[in-house]
């Protein structure tokens, strides 16, 4: 172990042109240092000092040895180790797999917004029950996020991600066979409980493979997979749901919306398999004092990125971050992990939580919870209801032959009054219309596609302009869009405002994910992000139930509430430290 007060890099002594040993020369061929049996170098003498510097498996003697260009390091810290591993194929492969985890998470959440209009007859849904069906997955995610996040900080990110992905896929498929509202709600809750851990764990896992100069752009790239998930689910819904396919009998029904939901489980099955080919986070391994395993991971990354043999990886050992290891959960180091697994997991969860709610981390925890709560009330409060709003505008337009303009509140009042009249007559299939016009899917597709330019801008500028810039810009702009929604009077204006909202809020979502992932120390990161995600899911519940109820009863109050929460919450990021281009703690 190399102490933190190590005097710093020292050049390896080198032989000069006359064969004498000299020091301070900038370059030295690596293979010269691996000579055996006192071979002659350039017809000069090989001194005892040079032999002692052979680097096949050098001892860690408390000194850090380095060369510029073709360096040989005896010991390095995490940031230098990941830098020496290079940047290339491994990281892009990692991006694709972790990105698909985010894609599957977003598909599972947003898919319900397309299912609601088409399943309202089969499950006897009204606005209130639709709000609960939208929200039940968030309730499950709240329950699951905290548990999975704490387990990931105790047992490892990769293992937990594999279990999460597989469990999530199974729960989605099981929910498609539900024949009643109550059973469907149960499986959606279980789906959410499994899904709840994927967000906090995958962001922690992915960030811990990134060098500080690339971290912002790569985290933004992964956030773009949320948009891809939105596009994919909108396209799939457009293709599948309008079709008259499936099975219908007196005892069992399996319609197009259930087939659509089953297809949404495919990404989760795929990533569960692909994660088997990825290593554990080296940053996590270091905090667990498993430095040999961490070094093997760096060598594997180096080989994949450079194509060179693992033995040529320039670093020989890792500098221990004593500050990080002092914060490590003591229970992890005590006893036999295999025999005391349950005790270890419980102890890890309790200890991680305790550390997040004591200074100095307490401040970061409270601010991140508040920002996530307010941001996601606005995000899900509008994004999840866009397809429903498009459908309502379409129904209103058809009823008035497209000749009469109306605000969101007037359209909503008309739809709720029609639904009330239908219920007062009789609840019969003849009065229930679950068809969705193709224009609704097109409008939904345009809305989510509008986020692509913003995602590209976030990838390019996240490490230049910073996380706080994007978050403040996004929340102010999206809050303004929420206010404007109260004044739109036709489908076209609704589409423009919805697309603008989707665009500006997506770059804020990327910035928020970066910022919250980076402010917590490694040994608490997954738990800290998980608690923030619990707040985010609670915001999703409020956005779907409260906003939906207010939309029907007290329109246009919800749009102004959303605007206030987005703007005020976004400004709170100014009280967090700057993490742009800074090393992970």
C-alpha positions as CSV (number, residue, x, y, z in Angstrom):
1,X,0.0,0.0,0.0
2,X,1.4,3.4,-0.9
3,X,0.7,6.1,1.6
4,X,-1.1,9.3,0.7
5,X,1.8,11.5,1.6
6,X,4.1,9.6,-0.8
7,X,6.7,12.1,-2.2
8,X,5.4,11.5,-5.7
9,X,6.7,10.1,-9.0
10,X,10.4,9.2,-9.3
11,X,12.0,8.4,-12.6
12,X,13.4,4.9,-13.1
13,X,17.2,4.9,-13.5
14,X,18.3,4.2,-17.0
15,X,21.5,3.2,-18.8
16,X,23.1,5.9,-21.0
17,X,24.9,5.4,-24.3
18,X,28.1,4.3,-22.5
19,X,26.3,1.7,-20.5
20,X,26.4,3.6,-17.2
21,X,23.3,3.9,-15.1
22,X,21.8,7.4,-15.3
23,X,18.6,8.9,-14.0
24,X,16.1,11.4,-15.2
25,X,16.0,10.4,-18.9
26,X,12.5,10.7,-20.4
27,X,12.2,7.3,-22.1
28,X,13.4,3.8,-21.6
29,X,12.5,0.6,-23.5
30,X,10.3,-1.6,-21.3
31,X,11.9,-4.8,-22.4
32,X,15.3,-3.6,-21.2
33,X,13.9,-3.6,-17.6
34,X,12.9,-7.3,-18.0
35,X,16.4,-8.6,-18.8
36,X,17.6,-11.8,-17.2
37,X,21.0,-13.3,-16.3
38,X,22.7,-9.9,-16.3
39,X,22.4,-9.4,-20.0
40,X,24.5,-6.5,-21.5
41,X,22.6,-3.4,-22.6
42,X,24.2,-1.5,-25.5
43,X,27.5,-3.2,-24.7
44,X,27.3,-1.6,-21.2
45,X,27.2,-3.0,-17.8
46,X,24.0,-3.8,-16.0
47,X,24.2,-2.7,-12.5
48,X,22.6,-4.3,-9.5
49,X,20.3,-1.2,-9.2
50,X,19.0,-1.8,-12.7
51,X,18.3,-5.5,-12.0
52,X,16.3,-4.6,-8.9
53,X,13.9,-2.6,-11.1
54,X,12.7,-5.5,-13.1
55,X,8.9,-5.0,-13.4
56,X,7.4,-8.5,-13.9
57,X,5.9,-8.5,-10.4
58,X,7.6,-5.8,-8.5
59,X,7.1,-5.4,-4.7
60,X,5.0,-2.5,-3.4
61,X,7.7,-0.7,-1.4
62,X,6.0,2.6,-0.8
63,X,7.5,4.4,-3.9
64,X,5.8,5.5,-7.0
65,X,8.0,5.0,-10.1
66,X,7.1,6.5,-13.5
67,X,8.4,7.3,-16.9
68,X,6.9,9.7,-19.4
69,X,5.9,7.9,-22.6
70,X,6.0,4.2,-22.1
71,X,5.6,4.6,-18.4
72,X,6.0,1.9,-15.9
73,X,4.1,2.7,-12.7
74,X,4.6,0.8,-9.5
75,X,1.4,2.3,-8.0
76,X,-1.4,4.6,-9.2
77,X,-4.7,6.0,-7.9
78,X,-8.0,5.1,-9.5
79,X,-8.1,8.1,-11.9
80,X,-4.6,7.3,-13.3
81,X,-5.4,3.6,-13.4
82,X,-8.5,4.1,-15.6
83,X,-6.6,6.6,-17.7
84,X,-3.8,4.1,-18.4
85,X,-6.3,1.5,-19.4
86,X,-7.2,3.7,-22.4
87,X,-10.5,4.6,-23.9
88,X,-12.1,2.6,-26.6
89,X,-14.0,-0.6,-27.4
90,X,-14.6,-1.6,-23.8
91,X,-16.2,1.7,-22.9
92,X,-18.5,1.8,-26.0
93,X,-19.6,-1.8,-25.3
94,X,-20.2,-0.8,-21.7
95,X,-22.3,2.2,-22.9
96,X,-24.5,0.0,-25.1
97,X,-25.2,-2.5,-22.4
98,X,-25.8,0.1,-19.6
99,X,-27.7,2.2,-22.1
100,X,-30.1,-0.7,-22.8
101,X,-30.7,-1.0,-19.1
102,X,-31.9,2.6,-19.1
103,X,-33.9,1.9,-22.3
104,X,-35.7,-1.0,-20.7
105,X,-36.4,1.0,-17.6
106,X,-37.9,3.9,-19.6
107,X,-39.9,1.5,-21.8
108,X,-41.5,-0.1,-18.8
109,X,-42.5,3.2,-17.3
110,X,-43.7,5.0,-20.5
111,X,-45.4,1.9,-22.0
112,X,-48.3,2.4,-19.6
113,X,-49.2,5.8,-21.2
114,X,-49.8,3.9,-24.5
115,X,-51.6,1.0,-22.8
116,X,-54.1,3.2,-20.9
117,X,-56.3,4.3,-23.8
118,X,-56.3,0.8,-25.4
119,X,-56.9,-1.1,-22.1
120,X,-59.6,1.1,-20.6
121,X,-62.4,-1.2,-21.7
122,X,-60.8,-4.4,-20.8
123,X,-59.8,-3.2,-17.3
124,X,-62.8,-0.8,-16.8
125,X,-60.6,2.3,-16.3
126,X,-61.6,5.9,-15.5
127,X,-59.3,8.9,-15.1
128,X,-58.7,8.1,-11.4
129,X,-57.9,4.4,-12.0
130,X,-55.7,5.4,-14.9
131,X,-53.7,7.6,-12.5
132,X,-53.2,4.8,-10.0
133,X,-52.2,2.4,-12.8
134,X,-49.6,4.9,-14.0
135,X,-48.4,5.4,-10.4
136,X,-48.3,1.8,-9.1
137,X,-45.0,1.1,-10.9
138,X,-43.5,4.1,-9.1
139,X,-44.7,2.8,-5.7
140,X,-43.0,-0.5,-6.5
141,X,-39.9,1.4,-7.6
142,X,-39.8,3.3,-4.3
143,X,-39.9,0.1,-2.4
144,X,-37.2,-1.5,-4.6
145,X,-34.8,1.4,-5.2
146,X,-33.7,1.7,-1.6
147,X,-33.2,-2.1,-1.1
148,X,-31.4,-2.7,-4.4
149,X,-29.2,0.4,-4.0
150,X,-28.0,-0.6,-0.6
151,X,-27.3,-4.2,-1.7
152,X,-25.3,-2.8,-4.6
153,X,-23.1,-0.9,-2.2
154,X,-22.7,-4.1,-0.1
155,X,-22.5,-7.0,-2.6
156,X,-21.5,-5.3,-5.8
157,X,-23.1,-3.5,-8.8
158,X,-22.9,-6.2,-11.4
159,X,-24.5,-9.0,-9.5
160,X,-27.5,-6.9,-8.4
161,X,-28.0,-5.6,-12.0
162,X,-28.2,-9.1,-13.4
163,X,-30.8,-10.1,-10.8
164,X,-32.8,-6.9,-11.3
165,X,-32.9,-7.3,-15.1
166,X,-34.0,-10.9,-15.1
167,X,-36.7,-10.4,-12.4
168,X,-38.0,-7.3,-14.2
169,X,-38.4,-9.2,-17.4
170,X,-40.3,-12.0,-15.8
171,X,-42.7,-9.7,-14.0
172,X,-43.5,-7.8,-17.2
173,X,-44.4,-11.1,-19.0
174,X,-46.4,-12.3,-16.0
175,X,-48.4,-9.0,-16.0
176,X,-49.6,-9.6,-19.6
177,X,-51.6,-12.6,-18.5
178,X,-53.6,-10.6,-15.9
179,X,-57.3,-10.6,-16.7
180,X,-58.5,-8.0,-14.1
181,X,-57.5,-4.6,-12.8
182,X,-56.4,-5.8,-9.4
183,X,-54.1,-8.6,-10.7
184,X,-52.6,-6.3,-13.3
185,X,-51.9,-3.7,-10.6
186,X,-50.2,-6.4,-8.4
187,X,-47.8,-7.4,-11.2
188,X,-47.1,-3.8,-12.1
189,X,-46.1,-3.2,-8.5
190,X,-43.8,-6.2,-8.6
191,X,-42.4,-5.0,-11.9
192,X,-41.7,-1.6,-10.3
193,X,-40.0,-3.3,-7.2
194,X,-37.6,-5.1,-9.5
195,X,-37.1,-2.1,-11.8
196,X,-36.5,0.3,-8.9
197,X,-32.9,-0.7,-8.5
198,X,-31.9,-0.5,-12.1
199,X,-31.7,3.4,-12.1
200,X,-29.4,4.0,-9.1
201,X,-27.3,0.9,-9.6
202,X,-26.7,1.3,-13.4
203,X,-25.7,5.0,-13.1
204,X,-23.2,4.2,-10.3
205,X,-21.9,1.2,-12.2
206,X,-21.4,3.1,-15.4
207,X,-19.8,6.2,-13.8
208,X,-17.2,4.1,-12.0
209,X,-15.6,3.1,-15.3
210,X,-15.3,6.6,-16.6
211,X,-12.2,8.9,-16.4
212,X,-13.1,12.4,-15.1
213,X,-12.6,14.1,-18.5
214,X,-15.0,11.8,-20.2
215,X,-17.5,11.2,-17.5
216,X,-20.0,14.0,-18.2
217,X,-20.3,13.3,-22.0
218,X,-20.6,9.5,-21.4
219,X,-23.2,9.8,-18.7
220,X,-25.1,12.2,-21.0
221,X,-24.8,9.6,-23.8
222,X,-26.3,7.0,-21.5
223,X,-29.1,9.4,-20.7
224,X,-29.8,9.6,-24.4
225,X,-30.8,5.9,-24.2
226,X,-33.9,7.1,-22.3
227,X,-34.9,9.0,-25.4
228,X,-34.2,5.9,-27.5
229,X,-36.4,3.9,-25.1
230,X,-39.2,6.5,-25.6
231,X,-38.8,6.3,-29.4
232,X,-38.7,2.6,-29.4
233,X,-41.8,2.2,-27.2
234,X,-43.7,4.8,-29.2
235,X,-42.8,3.1,-32.5
236,X,-43.7,-0.4,-31.1
237,X,-47.0,0.9,-29.8
238,X,-47.8,2.5,-33.1
239,X,-47.2,-0.8,-34.9
240,X,-48.7,-3.3,-32.5
241,X,-51.6,-1.7,-30.5
242,X,-53.9,-0.7,-33.4
243,X,-53.8,-4.3,-34.8
244,X,-56.7,-6.7,-34.2
245,X,-54.4,-9.5,-33.1
246,X,-54.4,-11.8,-30.1
247,X,-56.8,-14.2,-28.5
248,X,-60.3,-13.6,-27.1
249,X,-62.6,-16.1,-25.4
250,X,-65.1,-16.1,-22.6
251,X,-62.4,-17.0,-20.0
252,X,-59.2,-15.6,-21.4
253,X,-58.2,-12.5,-23.4
254,X,-54.8,-11.6,-24.8
255,X,-55.1,-8.5,-27.0
256,X,-52.7,-6.4,-28.9
257,X,-51.8,-4.1,-25.9
258,X,-50.8,-7.2,-23.9
259,X,-48.6,-8.4,-26.8
260,X,-47.1,-4.9,-26.9
261,X,-46.3,-5.1,-23.2
262,X,-44.7,-8.6,-23.6
263,X,-42.4,-7.3,-26.3
264,X,-41.3,-4.5,-24.0
265,X,-39.7,-7.1,-21.8
266,X,-37.2,-8.2,-24.4
267,X,-34.5,-5.6,-23.6
268,X,-34.5,-6.7,-20.0
269,X,-33.9,-10.3,-21.0
270,X,-31.1,-9.2,-23.3
271,X,-29.2,-7.1,-20.8
272,X,-29.5,-9.8,-18.1
273,X,-27.4,-12.0,-20.4
274,X,-25.0,-9.3,-21.7
275,X,-24.2,-8.2,-18.1
276,X,-22.6,-11.6,-17.6
277,X,-19.8,-10.5,-19.9
278,X,-18.9,-7.4,-18.0
279,X,-16.6,-7.1,-14.9
280,X,-17.5,-5.7,-11.5
281,X,-16.9,-1.9,-11.0
282,X,-13.2,-1.4,-10.2
283,X,-14.0,1.6,-8.0
284,X,-16.4,-0.6,-5.9
285,X,-13.7,-3.4,-5.7
286,X,-11.2,-0.8,-4.4
287,X,-13.6,0.3,-1.6
288,X,-14.0,-3.4,-0.7
289,X,-10.2,-3.7,-0.3
290,X,-10.2,-6.2,-3.3
291,X,-7.3,-4.4,-5.0
292,X,-6.0,-7.5,-6.9
293,X,-9.4,-8.0,-8.5
294,X,-9.6,-4.3,-9.3
295,X,-6.2,-4.4,-11.0
296,X,-7.4,-7.4,-13.1
297,X,-10.3,-5.3,-14.3
298,X,-8.1,-2.5,-15.3
299,X,-5.9,-5.0,-17.2
300,X,-8.9,-6.4,-19.0
301,X,-10.1,-2.9,-20.0
302,X,-6.5,-2.2,-21.2
303,X,-6.4,-5.3,-23.3
304,X,-9.8,-4.7,-24.9
305,X,-9.1,-1.0,-25.7
306,X,-5.5,-1.4,-26.9
307,X,-5.4,-5.0,-28.2
308,X,-2.2,-5.5,-26.2
309,X,-1.4,-8.2,-23.7
310,X,-2.7,-7.7,-20.2
311,X,0.9,-8.1,-18.9
312,X,1.9,-4.9,-20.6
313,X,-0.5,-2.8,-18.6
314,X,1.7,-0.1,-17.1
315,X,0.5,-0.1,-13.5
316,X,1.6,-2.7,-11.1
317,X,-0.4,-1.8,-8.0
318,X,-3.0,0.7,-6.7
319,X,-2.7,3.5,-4.2
320,X,-5.2,3.1,-1.4
321,X,-7.6,5.9,-0.8
322,X,-7.5,5.8,3.0
323,X,-10.2,8.3,3.3
324,X,-12.6,6.2,1.2
325,X,-11.7,3.0,2.9
326,X,-12.2,4.6,6.4
327,X,-15.8,5.3,5.4
328,X,-16.3,1.7,4.4
329,X,-18.9,-0.3,6.2
330,X,-17.1,-2.2,9.0
331,X,-19.5,-5.1,8.8
332,X,-18.2,-6.0,5.4
333,X,-14.8,-6.7,6.8
334,X,-16.0,-8.8,9.7
335,X,-16.9,-12.5,9.8
336,X,-17.5,-14.9,7.0
337,X,-19.5,-13.3,4.3
338,X,-20.8,-16.5,2.9
339,X,-22.2,-17.6,6.3
340,X,-23.4,-14.2,7.4
341,X,-24.8,-13.0,4.1
342,X,-28.2,-11.9,5.5
343,X,-26.6,-10.1,8.5
344,X,-24.1,-8.5,6.1
345,X,-26.8,-7.2,3.8
346,X,-29.0,-5.8,6.6
347,X,-26.0,-4.2,8.3
348,X,-24.9,-2.7,5.0
349,X,-28.3,-1.2,4.3
350,X,-28.6,0.3,7.8
351,X,-25.0,1.7,7.9
352,X,-25.2,3.2,4.4
353,X,-28.4,4.9,5.3
354,X,-27.0,6.3,8.5
355,X,-24.0,7.8,6.8
356,X,-26.2,9.5,4.2
357,X,-28.1,11.4,7.0
358,X,-25.1,12.7,8.9
359,X,-22.9,15.6,8.0
360,X,-21.2,16.4,5.6
361,X,-23.2,14.1,3.3
362,X,-26.6,15.1,4.8
363,X,-26.6,18.4,2.9
364,X,-26.1,16.6,-0.4
365,X,-28.8,14.0,0.4
366,X,-31.5,16.6,1.3
367,X,-30.8,18.8,-1.8
368,X,-30.7,15.8,-4.2
369,X,-33.9,14.4,-2.7
370,X,-35.7,17.8,-3.1
371,X,-34.5,18.3,-6.7
372,X,-35.5,14.8,-7.8
373,X,-38.9,15.2,-6.2
374,X,-39.8,18.5,-7.8
375,X,-38.2,17.6,-11.2
376,X,-40.1,14.3,-11.6
377,X,-43.4,15.7,-10.5
378,X,-43.2,17.9,-13.5
379,X,-41.5,15.4,-15.8
380,X,-44.0,12.5,-15.2
381,X,-46.9,14.8,-14.4
382,X,-46.9,15.9,-18.1
383,X,-44.9,13.3,-20.1
384,X,-47.0,10.4,-18.9
385,X,-50.2,12.2,-19.8
386,X,-49.2,13.5,-23.3
387,X,-50.6,10.5,-25.2
388,X,-53.8,10.8,-23.1
389,X,-54.0,14.5,-23.9
390,X,-53.4,13.9,-27.6
391,X,-56.2,11.3,-27.5
392,X,-58.6,13.8,-25.8
393,X,-57.9,16.5,-28.3
394,X,-58.5,14.0,-31.1
395,X,-61.9,12.9,-29.6
396,X,-62.9,16.6,-29.1
397,X,-61.9,17.4,-32.6
398,X,-64.0,14.5,-34.0
399,X,-67.0,15.5,-32.0
400,X,-66.9,19.0,-33.3
401,X,-65.8,18.2,-36.9
402,X,-62.5,19.9,-36.3
403,X,-64.2,23.3,-36.5
404,X,-63.9,24.4,-32.9
405,X,-60.8,25.3,-30.9
406,X,-60.6,24.7,-27.2
407,X,-58.1,24.9,-24.4
408,X,-56.8,21.9,-22.5
409,X,-59.2,22.6,-19.7
410,X,-62.2,22.9,-22.1
411,X,-61.2,19.6,-23.8
412,X,-60.8,17.9,-20.4
413,X,-64.2,19.2,-19.2
414,X,-65.8,17.8,-22.3
415,X,-64.2,14.4,-22.0
416,X,-65.1,14.0,-18.3
417,X,-68.7,15.0,-18.9
418,X,-69.0,12.5,-21.8
419,X,-67.6,9.7,-19.6
420,X,-70.0,10.7,-16.8
421,X,-72.9,10.5,-19.1
422,X,-71.9,7.1,-20.4
423,X,-71.6,5.7,-16.8
424,X,-74.9,7.1,-15.8
425,X,-76.6,5.3,-18.7
426,X,-75.0,1.9,-18.5
427,X,-71.5,0.3,-18.4
428,X,-71.6,-1.7,-21.6
429,X,-69.0,-2.6,-24.1
430,X,-71.0,-0.7,-26.7
431,X,-70.3,2.6,-24.9
432,X,-66.6,1.9,-24.4
433,X,-64.3,3.0,-27.1
434,X,-60.7,1.8,-26.8
435,X,-59.6,2.6,-30.3
436,X,-56.8,5.1,-30.7
437,X,-56.3,7.2,-33.9
438,X,-53.1,6.8,-35.8
439,X,-52.5,10.5,-35.4
440,X,-52.1,10.1,-31.6
441,X,-49.2,7.7,-32.0
442,X,-47.6,10.0,-34.6
443,X,-47.9,13.0,-32.2
444,X,-46.5,11.0,-29.4
445,X,-43.6,9.9,-31.6
446,X,-42.8,13.5,-32.6
447,X,-42.9,14.5,-29.0
448,X,-40.3,12.0,-27.8
449,X,-38.2,12.4,-31.0
450,X,-37.9,16.1,-30.2
451,X,-35.6,15.1,-27.3
452,X,-32.9,13.8,-29.6
453,X,-31.3,17.2,-30.5
454,X,-31.2,18.1,-26.8
455,X,-29.5,14.8,-25.9
456,X,-26.9,15.4,-28.6
457,X,-26.3,18.9,-27.2
458,X,-26.0,17.5,-23.7
459,X,-23.4,14.9,-24.8
460,X,-21.3,17.6,-26.5
461,X,-21.6,20.3,-23.9
462,X,-22.0,18.6,-20.5
463,X,-18.2,18.6,-19.8
464,X,-17.8,22.1,-21.2
465,X,-20.9,24.1,-19.9
466,X,-21.4,21.9,-16.8
467,X,-24.2,20.1,-15.1
468,X,-25.7,23.1,-13.3
469,X,-26.0,25.1,-16.6
470,X,-28.0,22.4,-18.3
471,X,-30.2,21.7,-15.2
472,X,-31.1,25.4,-14.6
473,X,-31.7,26.1,-18.3
474,X,-33.9,22.9,-18.6
475,X,-36.1,23.5,-15.6
476,X,-36.7,27.2,-16.4
477,X,-37.6,26.4,-20.0
478,X,-39.8,23.4,-19.2
479,X,-41.5,25.4,-16.5
480,X,-42.3,28.0,-19.0
481,X,-43.7,25.3,-21.4
482,X,-46.0,24.1,-18.6
483,X,-47.5,27.6,-18.2
484,X,-48.0,28.0,-21.9
485,X,-50.0,24.7,-22.0
486,X,-52.8,26.5,-20.3
487,X,-53.2,28.8,-23.3
488,X,-53.1,26.4,-26.2
489,X,-56.3,26.1,-28.2
490,X,-55.8,23.3,-30.8
491,X,-53.9,20.0,-31.5
492,X,-51.1,21.7,-33.4
493,X,-50.3,24.1,-30.6
494,X,-50.5,21.2,-28.1
495,X,-48.0,19.2,-30.2
496,X,-45.5,22.2,-30.5
497,X,-45.6,22.9,-26.7
498,X,-45.4,19.2,-25.8
499,X,-42.4,18.6,-28.2
500,X,-40.6,21.7,-26.8
501,X,-41.2,20.5,-23.2
502,X,-39.9,17.0,-24.1
503,X,-36.8,18.5,-25.7
504,X,-35.7,20.9,-23.0
505,X,-36.5,18.6,-20.0
506,X,-34.5,15.8,-21.5
507,X,-31.2,17.6,-21.3
508,X,-32.1,18.6,-17.7
509,X,-32.7,14.9,-17.0
510,X,-29.2,14.0,-18.3
511,X,-27.6,16.8,-16.2
512,X,-29.5,15.7,-13.0
513,X,-28.4,12.1,-13.5
514,X,-24.8,13.2,-13.9
515,X,-24.9,15.5,-10.9
516,X,-26.6,13.2,-8.4
517,X,-24.4,10.2,-9.4
518,X,-21.2,12.3,-8.8
519,X,-21.9,14.0,-5.5
520,X,-21.9,10.9,-3.4
521,X,-18.8,9.0,-2.4
522,X,-18.2,5.5,-4.0
523,X,-19.1,3.5,-0.9
524,X,-22.4,5.3,-0.6
525,X,-23.1,6.1,-4.2
526,X,-25.7,3.5,-5.1
527,X,-27.5,4.0,-1.8
528,X,-27.4,7.8,-2.2
529,X,-28.7,7.7,-5.8
530,X,-31.3,5.1,-4.7
531,X,-32.7,7.4,-2.0
532,X,-32.8,10.2,-4.6
533,X,-34.6,7.9,-7.0
534,X,-37.1,7.1,-4.2
535,X,-37.9,10.8,-4.1
536,X,-38.1,10.8,-7.9
537,X,-40.6,7.9,-7.9
538,X,-42.7,9.6,-5.3
539,X,-42.7,12.7,-7.5
540,X,-43.9,10.4,-10.3
541,X,-46.8,9.2,-8.1
542,X,-47.8,12.8,-7.2
543,X,-47.4,13.8,-10.9
544,X,-49.7,11.0,-12.1
545,X,-52.4,10.9,-9.3
546,X,-52.6,14.5,-8.0
547,X,-51.9,16.3,-11.2
548,X,-54.4,14.0,-13.1
549,X,-57.1,14.6,-10.4
550,X,-56.5,18.4,-10.4
551,X,-56.6,18.4,-14.2
552,X,-60.1,17.1,-14.1
553,X,-61.3,19.1,-11.1
554,X,-59.3,22.3,-10.9
555,X,-57.8,22.9,-14.3
556,X,-55.5,24.9,-15.1
557,X,-54.0,24.8,-11.6
558,X,-51.8,21.7,-12.4
559,X,-49.7,23.4,-15.1
560,X,-48.8,26.4,-12.8
561,X,-47.9,24.0,-10.0
562,X,-45.7,22.0,-12.3
563,X,-44.0,25.2,-13.5
564,X,-43.3,26.4,-10.0
565,X,-41.9,23.1,-8.8
566,X,-39.6,22.6,-11.9
567,X,-38.1,26.1,-11.7
568,X,-37.6,26.2,-7.9
569,X,-36.2,22.7,-7.8
570,X,-33.8,23.3,-10.6
571,X,-32.3,26.4,-8.9
572,X,-31.5,24.3,-5.8
573,X,-28.7,22.7,-7.8
574,X,-26.7,25.9,-7.3
575,X,-26.2,24.8,-3.6
576,X,-24.4,21.6,-4.7
577,X,-20.6,21.4,-5.4
578,X,-19.3,21.5,-8.9
579,X,-18.6,18.0,-10.2
580,X,-17.7,18.8,-13.8
581,X,-14.3,17.3,-14.7
582,X,-13.7,16.4,-11.1
583,X,-12.5,13.0,-9.8
584,X,-15.1,10.7,-8.3
585,X,-14.8,10.7,-4.5
